[in-house]
Amino acid sequence: MDSFVAIDFETANQYRTSVCSVGLVVVREGSIVNSIYRLIRPEPDFYSYWNVQVHGLTSRDTDSAAIFPDVWNEIAPEIGSLPLIAHNSPFDEGCLKAVHKLYCMDYPDYQFYCTCRRSRRVFPELPNHQLQTVAAHCGYDLRNHHNALADAEAAAVIALSIFRDI
């Protein structure tokens, strides 16, 4: 697989609908051709202490941000019919489905692939299969972990290494 979109969401709280940022990295024919990062006003619109500790975003960052449907209308054309890649894809796919449902949006039948699951088979020797560990093994220095764009970039680099035969 040499054409896909790597995606990562960060959430404001425990609800999957509370996406507060998204990062997308578009890969075509094995090369990164576009990167997109957007802040999103979450729903419900509150930040839990633990989520803030993970990604550092607060309501000050997203109070004037667009809501999910507006952001998605802008970035969905970049995805088109390409498959989506995420590290721990059940989380990101769950977020995407949850916000589509919340806003009564039609959910396209996106095909998701998980770099975490695949890395367990391809790199069994790693001490763990956390994003930063697998990214480092694939030559990507994930300095800004839990920034949605940095995490999507890491997933893209990993996918280019481990999804060659799909």
C-alpha positions in Angstrom: 0.0 0.0 0.0 1.6 3.2 -1.1 -1.4 5.6 -1.1 -3.3 6.3 2.1 -4.2 9.0 4.7 -2.7 8.7 8.2 -5.0 10.2 10.7 -4.9 11.0 14.4 -7.4 12.6 16.8 -7.0 14.1 20.2 -10.0 14.3 22.5 -10.9 16.9 25.2 -12.4 14.4 27.6 -13.5 10.8 28.0 -16.1 11.0 25.2 -15.1 9.9 21.7 -17.2 12.8 20.3 -14.9 15.3 22.0 -12.3 15.5 19.3 -10.4 18.7 19.8 -7.7 18.3 17.1 -7.1 16.3 14.0 -3.9 15.6 12.0 -3.9 14.1 8.5 -1.0 13.1 6.4 -1.8 12.3 2.8 0.5 9.8 1.1 0.4 9.1 -2.6 2.6 6.6 -4.4 4.9 6.4 -1.3 5.4 10.1 -0.8 3.9 12.5 1.7 2.0 15.1 -0.5 0.0 17.0 2.1 -0.3 17.5 5.9 -3.3 19.1 7.6 -3.7 20.1 11.3 -6.9 21.6 12.6 -8.2 22.5 16.1 -11.9 21.6 16.6 -14.4 22.8 19.2 -15.2 19.6 21.1 -18.6 18.3 22.0 -19.1 18.1 24.9 -17.1 21.2 25.3 -15.0 20.6 28.4 -11.5 19.4 29.0 -10.7 16.7 31.5 -7.5 17.1 33.6 -6.0 13.9 32.3 -6.6 14.7 28.6 -5.0 18.1 29.1 -2.0 16.4 30.7 -1.6 14.2 27.6 -1.9 16.7 24.8 -1.7 20.1 26.4 -4.8 21.6 24.7 -7.4 23.5 26.6 -10.6 25.4 25.9 -8.5 28.5 25.2 -7.1 26.7 22.2 -10.5 25.7 20.8 -13.1 28.2 22.0 -13.0 29.9 18.6 -12.3 26.8 16.6 -14.7 25.4 14.1 -17.0 22.5 14.9 -16.4 19.1 13.5 -18.7 19.2 10.5 -17.1 22.4 9.2 -13.6 20.9 9.7 -14.5 17.6 8.1 -16.1 19.3 5.1 -12.8 21.0 4.5 -10.6 17.9 4.9 -12.7 15.0 3.7 -11.9 15.8 0.0 -8.2 15.1 0.8 -9.2 11.6 1.9 -11.5 10.7 -0.9 -11.5 6.9 -1.2 -8.0 6.4 0.2 -7.7 4.0 3.1 -7.1 5.5 6.6 -4.1 4.5 8.7 -3.9 5.1 12.5 -1.8 3.8 15.4 -4.4 2.1 17.6 -7.0 2.6 14.9 -10.0 1.5 17.0 -9.7 4.7 18.9 -9.5 7.0 15.9 -12.1 5.1 14.0 -14.3 5.2 17.0 -13.9 9.0 17.3 -14.7 9.5 13.6 -17.8 7.4 13.8 -18.9 9.0 17.0 -18.7 12.6 15.7 -20.4 11.6 12.4 -23.3 10.2 14.4 -23.4 13.1 16.8 -23.7 15.6 14.0 -26.1 13.4 11.9 -23.5 13.2 9.1 -23.4 10.3 6.7 -20.4 8.1 7.5 -18.5 7.0 4.4 -17.3 3.4 4.6 -13.7 4.2 5.4 -11.3 1.3 5.4 -9.0 1.5 8.4 -5.6 -0.1 9.0 -3.9 -0.2 12.3 -0.1 0.4 12.5 -0.1 -0.8 16.2 -1.6 -4.2 15.4 0.5 -4.7 12.3 3.7 -3.7 14.1 3.2 -6.4 16.7 3.5 -9.0 13.8 6.2 -7.2 11.9 8.4 -6.2 14.8 7.9 -8.8 17.6 11.3 -7.9 19.0 10.3 -4.5 20.2 9.9 -4.0 24.0 6.4 -2.4 23.3 4.4 -1.2 20.4 3.6 2.3 21.5 3.7 4.9 18.8 6.9 6.5 19.8 8.7 3.1 20.1 7.6 1.9 16.7 8.2 5.3 15.1 11.8 5.3 16.4 12.3 1.8 15.1 11.2 3.0 11.7 13.5 6.1 11.8 11.0 8.8 12.9 11.8 10.9 15.9 8.5 11.6 17.5 9.4 14.7 19.5 5.9 16.2 19.8 4.0 13.1 20.8 0.2 13.7 21.3 0.2 16.5 18.8 -2.3 15.1 16.3 -0.2 16.1 13.2 3.1 14.7 14.7 1.3 11.4 15.6 -0.2 11.2 12.1 3.2 11.8 10.6 4.7 9.0 12.7 1.8 6.6 11.7 2.5 7.5 8.0 6.2 6.7 8.3 5.4 3.4 10.1 2.8 2.5 7.5 5.3 3.1 4.7 7.6 0.6 6.4 5.2 -2.2 7.4 2.3 -2.1 4.9 4.4 -2.8 1.7 2.7 -6.0 0.9 -1.0 -4.9 1.1 
